[in-house]
Amino acid sequence: MQIKAQQLEAALQKSLAPVYLICGEEPQQMVGLSDLIRHSAKSKGFTTREIFFVDKIFDWKQINVSADTFSLFADKKIIDIRLPTGTPGVEGAKALTAYCQRPPEDTLLLITAGKIGRDSQKSAWYQAIDKIGCVIQVWPLTGQDLLRWIQDRMQQRGIVPEPGAVKLLVDRVEGNLLAAAQEIEKLYVLYGSGTLSTRQIIDVVADNSRYDVFKLVESAMAGQVDKVLKILSSLKAEGIASAIVLWALTRETRLLIAYKAAQGQGEKELILKKNGVWGERKQLLDSSAKRLTHTELNQVLILGAKADRQIKGQQQGDAWETLLEASLVLASVLVLDETG
């Protein structure tokens, strides 16, 4: 059965399907829908989850083994398959078709995939899933759908935008949901929950400056010290709030720490997908994780905490100087430890 993304929550309240297929090219929506399914399943006793990333050497027999394995600690499990190409190949098609013919009662199969073409939608494996489960095709949001998504995201943070404020944000992000989510987080960090004016959005979101905080973080992660110095100086001169710079630096540092930990556990693709990281940013994250040590990353967070206290007037010193130190550490420049 095919349903729209906005119908999923109501469908989950009625019952759980044995199989869910979420496919498309909008990772921010796909992550949210997957989280919704997992949360609903967990409330119904599906407390165990196994994640499989499908690549060229993936053995589809693992799916049958997982489905047949009895757990001593939980009687229900989620098999979470990540299929980035949108096609399972010959062996995968056979495995999925066979699974759907006799789905285990104590197992929920969740598949997230790239865009699936019309020809693949006529295939046996796709039709088998459509027959017993739910298929949700995710498309880029436009018009009222995009407005509604941004309004809902703001509401989750307790932000009440003035009339026209959401439209201004929509125009700024040009349909990029990840960018929209980041802008909303910046607004929340700076203003907190409550009413948000159009003027406040213009001050923070409108792209009036040559450089922004994301360019600063990217330059630091790339080890481009000259750019770090230039961009940070520009941000300060243009009156960008230091709290926004702090948020961007610490956010990326925590992502790097999580990514390094996930590498050792074989779950780095999960971290990338969850945070909407792809393309050049994925390469930058990977190279930074290899270059930076846990000690250096923790030092960035320590300096971030110091800057936070300075911004709030709880500690003497210039928060911008501390943010410069944190940026240089992220760029692998040796900085004397004066964080006390």
C-alpha positions in Angstrom: 0.0 0.0 0.0 1.4 3.4 -0.9 0.8 6.3 1.4 1.9 9.9 1.5 4.5 11.1 4.1 1.9 13.2 5.9 -0.4 10.1 6.3 2.2 8.0 8.1 1.6 9.2 11.6 -2.2 8.5 11.4 -1.5 5.1 9.8 0.9 4.1 12.6 -1.7 5.0 15.2 -4.0 2.4 13.7 -1.5 -0.5 13.3 2.0 -1.5 12.3 2.7 -2.9 8.9 5.2 -5.8 8.7 7.3 -3.9 6.1 8.0 -0.2 5.4 9.8 1.1 2.4 10.8 4.8 2.4 12.4 5.9 -0.8 13.4 9.2 -2.4 16.1 11.9 -2.5 15.2 14.1 0.5 17.3 12.7 3.4 15.9 15.2 6.0 12.3 13.9 5.5 13.4 10.3 5.2 15.2 10.4 8.6 12.1 12.0 10.2 9.8 9.3 8.8 12.2 6.5 9.8 12.4 7.9 13.3 8.6 8.0 13.5 8.3 4.4 12.5 11.0 3.2 15.0 9.4 5.2 17.8 6.0 3.7 17.1 7.4 0.2 16.9 9.4 0.6 20.1 6.2 1.6 22.0 4.7 -1.7 20.8 7.6 -3.9 22.1 10.1 -3.8 19.1 13.0 -3.0 21.4 15.8 -4.7 19.4 17.2 -3.3 16.1 19.7 -4.6 13.6 21.1 -2.3 10.9 22.4 -3.4 7.6 24.1 -1.2 5.0 23.8 -2.6 1.5 26.9 -2.3 -0.7 28.3 -4.4 -3.6 29.6 -7.1 -1.3 26.6 -7.3 1.0 25.4 -10.8 1.8 21.6 -10.9 1.7 21.5 -14.1 3.6 22.1 -12.0 6.7 18.5 -10.8 6.5 17.1 -14.3 6.8 19.6 -15.2 9.6 18.5 -12.1 11.5 14.8 -12.8 11.1 15.2 -16.4 12.3 17.4 -15.5 15.3 15.6 -15.6 18.6 16.6 -13.0 21.2 16.7 -13.9 24.9 16.2 -10.3 25.8 13.4 -9.1 23.5 10.8 -11.0 21.5 10.4 -8.3 18.8 13.0 -6.7 16.6 13.4 -4.2 13.8 15.5 -5.1 10.8 16.8 -1.8 9.4 18.1 -2.0 5.8 19.8 1.0 4.2 19.7 0.8 0.4 21.3 4.0 -1.0 21.2 2.9 -4.6 17.4 2.3 -4.7 17.9 -1.2 -6.1 18.7 -4.4 -4.2 20.2 -6.3 -7.2 19.3 -9.8 -8.2 20.1 -11.5 -4.9 18.5 -8.7 -2.9 15.3 -8.9 -5.0 15.0 -12.6 -4.3 15.6 -12.2 -0.6 13.1 -9.4 -0.2 10.5 -11.2 -2.2 10.9 -14.4 -0.2 10.8 -12.4 3.1 7.5 -10.8 2.1 5.9 -14.1 1.3 6.4 -15.2 4.9 7.2 -12.2 7.2 7.9 -13.2 10.8 5.3 -12.0 13.3 7.9 -10.7 15.7 9.9 -8.7 13.2 9.4 -5.4 11.5 11.4 -4.7 8.3 12.3 -1.1 7.6 14.0 -0.2 4.3 15.2 3.3 3.4 16.3 3.6 -0.2 17.3 6.1 -2.8 15.0 7.1 -5.6 13.2 4.1 -7.2 12.5 4.4 -10.9 9.3 3.4 -12.7 10.8 0.2 -14.0 11.9 -0.9 -10.5 8.4 -0.2 -9.2 7.1 -2.9 -11.5 9.6 -5.5 -10.1 8.5 -8.5 -8.0 10.3 -7.3 -4.9 8.7 -3.9 -4.9 5.3 -5.3 -5.6 5.7 -7.8 -2.8 6.5 -5.0 -0.3 3.6 -2.9 -1.7 1.2 -5.8 -1.2 1.8 -6.5 2.5 3.4 -3.3 3.7 3.6 0.5 3.3 5.6 2.3 0.6 6.3 6.0 1.1 7.9 7.9 -1.7 9.5 11.1 -0.5 9.6 14.1 -2.9 11.3 17.6 -2.4 8.8 19.9 -0.7 7.5 23.0 -2.4 4.8 25.6 -1.9 2.5 25.1 1.0 4.0 21.7 1.9 7.4 23.4 2.5 5.8 26.2 4.5 4.0 23.6 6.6 7.2 21.6 7.2 9.0 24.7 8.4 6.1 25.8 10.6 6.0 22.3 12.2 9.8 22.3 12.8 9.5 25.7 14.5 6.6 24.5 16.6 8.8 21.6 17.8 11.2 24.2 19.2 8.4 26.3 20.7 9.0 29.1 18.1 5.9 31.2 17.1 6.7 33.1 13.9 5.0 36.3 13.0 3.0 36.4 9.7 5.4 36.5 6.8 8.4 35.2 8.8 8.1 31.6 7.6 7.8 32.8 3.9 11.0 34.7 4.4 12.8 31.6 5.7 11.4 29.6 2.8 12.9 32.1 0.3 16.2 31.9 2.1 16.7 28.1 2.1 15.3 27.6 -1.5 13.7 24.2 -0.6 16.8 22.7 1.1 15.3 21.1 4.3 18.7 20.5 5.9 19.5 24.2 5.5 16.1 25.1 6.9 16.6 22.8 9.9 20.0 24.4 10.6 18.6 27.9 10.3 15.8 27.1 12.7 18.4 25.7 15.2 20.4 29.0 14.8 17.3 31.0 15.5 16.4 28.9 18.6 20.0 29.2 20.0 19.9 33.0 19.6 16.3 33.8 20.6 15.0 30.6 22.3 11.3 29.7 22.2 8.5 32.3 21.9 7.5 34.8 19.3 9.9 35.3 16.4 9.7 38.5 14.3 10.5 39.0 10.7 13.1 41.5 11.7 14.9 38.9 13.8 14.9 36.4 10.9 16.3 39.2 8.6 19.1 39.9 11.1 20.1 36.3 11.5 19.1 34.4 8.4 19.2 36.9 5.5 22.3 36.2 3.5 23.7 39.8 3.5 27.3 38.9 4.5 30.1 37.5 2.4 30.9 34.9 4.9 28.7 32.9 7.3 29.3 30.6 10.3 29.2 27.4 8.1 32.0 28.7 5.9 34.0 29.3 9.1 33.5 25.7 10.3 34.3 24.3 6.9 37.5 26.3 6.6 38.6 25.2 10.1 37.9 21.6 9.3 39.9 22.0 6.1 42.8 23.4 8.0 42.6 26.7 6.2 44.0 29.0 8.9 44.1 32.2 6.7 40.4 31.8 5.9 39.5 31.1 9.5 41.1 34.4 10.6 39.5 36.4 7.8 36.0 34.9 8.2 35.9 35.2 12.0 37.0 38.8 11.8 34.3 39.5 9.2 31.6 37.9 11.2 32.6 39.9 14.3 32.7 43.2 12.3 29.3 42.5 10.8 27.7 42.0 14.2 26.9 38.3 13.9 26.0 37.0 17.3 28.9 35.1 19.0 26.4 32.6 20.2 25.7 31.5 16.6 29.4 31.0 15.9 29.7 29.0 19.2 26.7 26.8 18.2 28.1 26.0 14.8 31.6 25.1 16.1 30.4 22.9 18.9 27.7 21.3 16.7 30.3 20.1 14.2 32.7 19.1 16.9 30.1 16.8 18.5 29.3 15.4 15.1 33.0 14.6 14.6 33.3 12.9 18.0 30.2 10.8 17.2 31.6 10.0 13.7 34.9 8.9 15.1 33.2 6.6 17.6 30.9 5.2 14.9 33.9 4.4 12.7 35.1 1.9 15.4 31.7 0.3 15.6 31.1 0.1 11.8 28.2 2.6 12.0 29.6 5.7 10.4 27.1 5.5 7.5 24.3 5.7 10.1 25.7 8.9 11.6 26.1 10.4 8.1 22.5 9.6 7.2 21.1 10.7 10.5 22.8 14.1 10.2 22.1 14.6 6.5 25.8 14.6 5.5 26.7 13.8 1.9 28.9 14.9 -1.0 31.8 17.3 -0.2 30.8 17.7 3.4 31.1 13.9 3.9 34.6 14.0 2.5 35.5 16.9 4.7 34.1 15.2 7.8 36.0 12.0 7.0 39.3 13.7 6.5 38.8 15.8 9.6 38.0 12.8 11.7 41.2 11.1 10.6 43.3 14.2 11.3 41.8 15.4 14.6 42.4 13.4 17.9 39.8 12.9 20.6 42.0 15.2 22.8 41.8 18.0 20.2 38.0 17.7 19.8 37.5 17.7 23.5 39.6 20.8 23.7 37.3 22.5 21.3 34.3 21.7 23.5 36.2 23.0 26.6 36.9 26.2 24.8 33.3 26.3 23.7 32.2 26.1 27.3 34.5 28.9 28.2 33.2 31.1 25.4 29.6 30.3 26.5 30.4 31.6 30.1 32.0 34.7 28.6 29.0 35.4 26.4 26.7 35.1 29.4 29.0 37.3 31.5 29.9 34.5 33.9 33.6 34.6 33.1 35.9 37.4 32.2 37.5 37.6 28.8 36.6 38.1 25.1 34.4 35.4 23.8 35.6 36.1 20.2 39.2 35.4 21.2 38.1 32.1 22.7 36.1 31.2 19.6 39.3 32.0 17.6 41.2 29.5 19.8 38.5 26.9 19.3 38.5 27.4 15.5 42.3 27.1 15.4 42.3 23.8 17.4 39.7 22.5 14.9 42.2 23.5 12.2 44.9 21.5 14.0 46.8 24.6 15.1 48.6 24.2 18.4 47.0 26.5 21.0 48.3 27.0 24.6 45.8 25.6 27.1 44.5 28.6 29.0 41.0 27.4 29.3 40.8 27.8 33.0 
